């Protein structure tokens, strides 16, 4: 702004005192101060209005960019959905044609009864592997209750007439 020092202000005050006079100087100074304050408020209002307009313009531009991006995204999604839908319809039509022929469907897809038997067998095997199964159930269905070492198996299944030899190993 204007570079006014203390000496320049004192010089302006002395000149104003001589020109205006001591009686009217306080009223002129009061009026000059109020006019200066009004000018400052007006300049600040103009600055704030300009900055608001600039921000508003930036927001409008940002809104336009976001709307364009949303439109592009919507178009890409609708295109991918349409492509997926067309491929599913083509696959559906192909499967329907194969079912009507009866040739490809019977070989590729097992029947419902076969799937039910397979699922029941799977559940039975899983139950036998993963749960606490009673010993009587394991014996009934042929599950091994415990594992024997080789020496224990020999001792358990040795014929009755062949007991342990008396005496030491080296004799």
Steps between C-alpha positions, in 0.01 A plus 500: 500500500616858557820529701431770758739537790464688829675814372269521197194463723626779726557725198147432367355574847685836522385602150139399581513700827617809315256466206184382677546663835492367853118523536406284202795256509339241736178478291697474174722229651191310626338523154824392325527199735140392438545537122823300519317226701217487247748472216678214676170315565396547137836368375477201736144426380611513138796270576278247680241510218770438239647211701150351546440521125834333430422219746152460355643475150750238619219303665292515181797372300560223753130407490511482121810277515335269753183478289705413191690232695173360636352491151806319364487252787128442446558438130782253570290314758198484270722374216655228718156398628369481143803292393457265795129469436556418132765239585271342760212492255726338239614239752141443609389454140791259439409295810133501403591368156719230652224399743246477220740275307569296811845402376740739667301548819487136604874455462603826669251519787434221751143423593341622820486151652873450441576833664285410802680166547838668464410772752374243752819297464712811542316603817539150643874497429545847642314406816721196540817705457426815694274419791523305819362166382417229753716189495204269428422700186860482385510122558171454320615695195858373493685803632831445672471599867869509581830444324733225615873500458665215311621326818158526662336352191743204499434436868125528457465278195772238584369146480419345838772232499787743449544679825805684614808283517629447849850599572713775368545614148864389479463151642 
